[in-house]
Amino acid sequence: MDFGLNGKRALVLGGSRGLGAASAAALAAEGVTVLVAARSGDYAVDLADVSSVQQLIERVKVEGGVDILVNNSGGPKAGPAQGQASQDWLAAFQSMATSLYAITDALLPQMIERQWGRVITVGSSGVVAPIAGLALSNAVRGAIAGWSKTLASEVAKHGVTVNMVLPGRIDTDRLRELDEGKASRTGASLSAVQQASRNEIPVGRYGEASEFGAVVAFLASQQASYITGSMLRVDGGMIKGL
């Protein structure tokens, strides 16, 4: 299927690895010119650094902006809701939320002018069903979900869609780090932790990053122009709630 994206431009945050890299690859396969923003590379950015974020914004705007923005940030450290220091909450919100808000807000005017745009934000299944031990992620991504839904209604009339994609357990370095952390805390082997995790997923396996990237590409497509304000799960049926 032709997604009608040939010649479009996209900025993918966190695009050098994991879900971001898979999203960038899927868009590039559709003929999109992809700008990959990461800590190193042509479009270097540190989402925890306000000045670094501003430099990225200015560069992309000078180059004509983008048609597609994939908001993707790394996850914060694991831990409970109780006992988190104020600076940890602030740091997580800056790198995961405030920076995405600023980048989106800066690039939207050019999408609105063209009357076409896609804002796709990578979330987490924790938005729907909070994940034990990931309090910082659950809280900040929940705030992002509220922002995304609100923004969607504001820009829909300009041909700009705003959606979130919620990954479940996708086979990435981040998931392995979490599994290894759980193994260390519980004393179980890594393979035992992974098998127990797979047993909770109806399809019986972790997802592939390419499967996630394909969903991002679809939401960017012409065919998805009537989908906005939505959160699409890519979780193998893991989340039990409606």
Secondary structure, 3 states (H helix, E strand, C coil): CCCCCCCCEEEEECCCCHHHHHHHHHHHHCCCEEEEEECCCCEECCCCCHHHHHHHHHHHHHCCCCCEEEECCCCCCCECCCCCCHHHHHHHHHHHHHHHHHHHHHHHHHHHHHCCEEEEEECCHHHCCCCCCEHHHHHHHHHHHHHHHHHHHHHHHHCEEEEEEEECCECCHHHHHHHHHHHHHHCCCHHHHHHHHHHCCCCCCCECHHHHHHHHHHHHCHHHCCCCCCEEEECCCCCCCC
